[in-house]
Amino acid sequence: MNKFAMEKICIIGGGIAGLTMALVLKKLGISFQLFEKSEAPNTRGAGILLANNAMQIYKNLGIGKEILLKGNIISKIHLTDNKFHPNSIQDLAYFEKKYNSYNISIHRSDLQNILVNNIGEDNISYGKELDTIDINNKTIIFKDGSIINYDYIIASDGIYSKIRQNLFPTAAIISAGQIAWRGISTISLPEKYAHISLEAWAPGARFGMNRLNENQSYWFLVADNDGSVFNIEYKNTLVKKFPLLAQELVFSTPTQNVYMDEIKELELLEQWGNNSIVLIGDAAHSMTPNLGQGACQAIEDAFILGELIQKYSINYGINKLFHYRNKKVKFIKNNSRKLGKISHWKNAQCINIRNYIMRALPDSFNRILVEKLFRLAKIDK
Ligand SMILES: Cc1cc2nc3c(=O)[nH]c(=O)nc-3n(C[C@H](O)[C@H](O)[C@H](O)COP(=O)(O)OP(=O)(O)OC[C@H]3O[C@@H](n4cnc5c(N)ncnc54)[C@H](O)[C@@H]3O)c2cc1C
């Protein structure tokens, strides 16, 4: 009999973290049940950049090719001024070769469909919102009144995780003081931008774009939140700080399809669970999106937890995930927050110095930083 057959593992939350976790367990032949509060798979959403580290994992899980087919390879990252003149160009060819893996931009719903199809709907229960959890009796009570027992919970219920609120009630959610608008335009980016992720910095604002496929381009805008800009229409004013192409992408996206979010992060936790519960993804370490690593780190959590379970035991994995993951997550969270602030500098002299340094930095310097993002942890035996 499978050594895990007697244990009841519940995944709470079917976002990128929970779905990836489900796929990891399925590949390991470990039974589980995933509970998601939405009534059905989410078919909406903007774009997402899956960096090389996330794609190494998805390749390992057997869905790399499917993602590649639906998405678009990003081989360079351009950080530019507000006229799209580059201050820094990161060529990712070195990492593509080293890890035999790519950075991919993809529509979130395409990614979700690929994950759900590969997991199979049998192990996913929709319309099941966790309401309360009784840790002493290892019991979950859902909003619909149903009650189940569990042996282990993998909590992937996002930044407002109820499970985390139960375990660590004082953990604070912190505003970054910025607002993001995101959308998908049916305007295809010109060929010269086909495989570039471009992010343009203006005082107090940012614009980013990349191609998702031949018919769709993903864009985002970010602005300092001075209290007056939390308004879906403000994107139309803000985008005028950037070239015509940016304006075309934003104006061609119906406003009802634009997502507006206040950028927030969870304070750093000192533990991610207890003996039978572990938090993963945004529930454990929601971060600002400035390095495009939030979901990638959720994917790493799921993968490393799977490795620990396979090599040791569920109990060991649940208890040790934090030990294996915390250092990298902390590094990324801190640097992402700093980058978000630096990119919005308003003082002209500071901007000139910043841009000068960015242009002067050798490729080798950037490569060391990127390596820290793309290298996956090794599990010691
Ligand atoms: C503007 C912006 C841009 C971003 N861009 C990128 C990017 O390019 N690359 C990248 O890697 N990351 C990016 N991120 C971060 C990324 O979106 C998140 O880190 C990632 O989606 C987190 O996934 P998750 O599964 O942990 O949480 P979530 O996506 O929040 O999923 C949580 C799931 O749990 C469910 N749930 C919640 N409560 C309950 C409950 N009580 N019972 C049952 N189910 C429940 C929810 O319905 C949801 O499905 C970006 C974030 C933002 C804000």
The ligand as an SDF file (V2000), in Angstrom:
LIG
                    3D

 53 58  0  0  0  0  0  0  0  0999 V2000
   -0.2280   43.5780  -10.0290 C   0  0  0  0  0  0  0  0  0  0  0  0
    0.3410   42.2220   -9.7880 C   0  0  0  0  0  0  0  0  0  0  0  0
    1.1490   41.6230  -10.7500 C   0  0  0  0  0  0  0  0  0  0  0  0
    1.7530   40.3970  -10.5050 C   0  0  0  0  0  0  0  0  0  0  0  0
    2.5660   39.8330  -11.4560 N   0  0  0  0  0  0  0  0  0  0  0  0
    3.2270   38.6750  -11.1850 C   0  0  0  0  0  0  0  0  0  0  0  0
    4.1030   38.0910  -12.1560 C   0  0  0  0  0  0  0  0  0  0  0  0
    4.2500   38.5830  -13.2900 O   0  0  0  0  0  0  0  0  0  0  0  0
    4.7740   36.9550  -11.8050 N   0  0  0  0  0  0  0  0  0  0  0  0
    4.6070   36.3550  -10.5840 C   0  0  0  0  0  0  0  0  0  0  0  0
    5.2580   35.3330  -10.3280 O   0  0  0  0  0  0  0  0  0  0  0  0
    3.7480   36.8800   -9.6710 N   0  0  0  0  0  0  0  0  0  0  0  0
    3.0580   37.9970   -9.9330 C   0  0  0  0  0  0  0  0  0  0  0  0
    2.1830   38.5170   -9.0260 N   0  0  0  0  0  0  0  0  0  0  0  0
    1.9600   37.8060   -7.7480 C   0  0  0  0  0  0  0  0  0  0  0  0
    1.0010   36.6370   -7.9210 C   0  0  0  0  0  0  0  0  0  0  0  0
   -0.1790   37.0590   -8.5520 O   0  0  0  0  0  0  0  0  0  0  0  0
    0.6710   36.0120   -6.5770 C   0  0  0  0  0  0  0  0  0  0  0  0
    1.8250   35.8540   -5.8080 O   0  0  0  0  0  0  0  0  0  0  0  0
    0.0410   34.6270   -6.7900 C   0  0  0  0  0  0  0  0  0  0  0  0
   -1.0840   34.7110   -7.6080 O   0  0  0  0  0  0  0  0  0  0  0  0
   -0.3310   34.0280   -5.4330 C   0  0  0  0  0  0  0  0  0  0  0  0
   -0.9550   32.7950   -5.6340 O   0  0  0  0  0  0  0  0  0  0  0  0
   -1.6380   32.0440   -4.4140 P   0  0  0  0  0  0  0  0  0  0  0  0
   -2.2080   30.7930   -4.9950 O   0  0  0  0  0  0  0  0  0  0  0  0
   -0.6990   31.9410   -3.2740 O   0  0  0  0  0  0  0  0  0  0  0  0
   -2.7920   33.0100   -3.9190 O   0  0  0  0  0  0  0  0  0  0  0  0
   -4.1440   33.4730   -4.6580 P   0  0  0  0  0  0  0  0  0  0  0  0
   -3.9290   33.6580   -6.1080 O   0  0  0  0  0  0  0  0  0  0  0  0
   -4.6800   34.6160   -3.8850 O   0  0  0  0  0  0  0  0  0  0  0  0
   -5.1040   32.2120   -4.5030 O   0  0  0  0  0  0  0  0  0  0  0  0
   -5.7700   31.9440   -3.2930 C   0  0  0  0  0  0  0  0  0  0  0  0
   -6.9540   31.0290   -3.6170 C   0  0  0  0  0  0  0  0  0  0  0  0
   -7.5520   30.6270   -2.3920 O   0  0  0  0  0  0  0  0  0  0  0  0
   -8.9640   30.7820   -2.4910 C   0  0  0  0  0  0  0  0  0  0  0  0
   -9.4360   31.0170   -1.1260 N   0  0  0  0  0  0  0  0  0  0  0  0
   -9.2360   32.1090   -0.3520 C   0  0  0  0  0  0  0  0  0  0  0  0
   -9.8120   31.9460    0.8570 N   0  0  0  0  0  0  0  0  0  0  0  0
  -10.3910   30.7170    0.8420 C   0  0  0  0  0  0  0  0  0  0  0  0
  -11.1400   29.9840    1.8160 C   0  0  0  0  0  0  0  0  0  0  0  0
  -11.4220   30.4950    3.0260 N   0  0  0  0  0  0  0  0  0  0  0  0
  -11.5820   28.7460    1.4780 N   0  0  0  0  0  0  0  0  0  0  0  0
  -11.2990   28.2140    0.2550 C   0  0  0  0  0  0  0  0  0  0  0  0
  -10.6120   28.8750   -0.7060 N   0  0  0  0  0  0  0  0  0  0  0  0
  -10.1510   30.1100   -0.3980 C   0  0  0  0  0  0  0  0  0  0  0  0
   -9.1560   31.9740   -3.4150 C   0  0  0  0  0  0  0  0  0  0  0  0
  -10.4390   31.9870   -4.0090 O   0  0  0  0  0  0  0  0  0  0  0  0
   -8.0400   31.7470   -4.4290 C   0  0  0  0  0  0  0  0  0  0  0  0
   -8.4470   30.9210   -5.4820 O   0  0  0  0  0  0  0  0  0  0  0  0
    1.5400   39.7350   -9.2670 C   0  0  0  0  0  0  0  0  0  0  0  0
    0.6960   40.3030   -8.3190 C   0  0  0  0  0  0  0  0  0  0  0  0
    0.0900   41.5320   -8.5730 C   0  0  0  0  0  0  0  0  0  0  0  0
   -0.8010   42.1380   -7.5200 C   0  0  0  0  0  0  0  0  0  0  0  0
  1  2  1  0
  2  3  1  0
  2 52  2  0
  3  4  2  0
  4  5  1  0
  4 50  1  0
  5  6  2  0
  6  7  1  0
  6 13  1  0
  7  8  2  0
  7  9  1  0
  9 10  1  0
 10 11  2  0
 10 12  1  0
 12 13  2  0
 13 14  1  0
 14 15  1  0
 14 50  1  0
 15 16  1  0
 16 17  1  0
 16 18  1  0
 18 19  1  0
 18 20  1  0
 20 21  1  0
 20 22  1  0
 22 23  1  0
 23 24  1  0
 24 25  2  0
 24 26  1  0
 24 27  1  0
 27 28  1  0
 28 29  2  0
 28 30  1  0
 28 31  1  0
 31 32  1  0
 32 33  1  0
 33 34  1  0
 33 48  1  0
 34 35  1  0
 35 36  1  0
 35 46  1  0
 36 37  1  0
 36 45  1  0
 37 38  2  0
 38 39  1  0
 39 40  1  0
 39 45  2  0
 40 41  1  0
 40 42  2  0
 42 43  1  0
 43 44  2  0
 44 45  1  0
 46 47  1  0
 46 48  1  0
 48 49  1  0
 50 51  2  0
 51 52  1  0
 52 53  1  0
M  END
$$$$
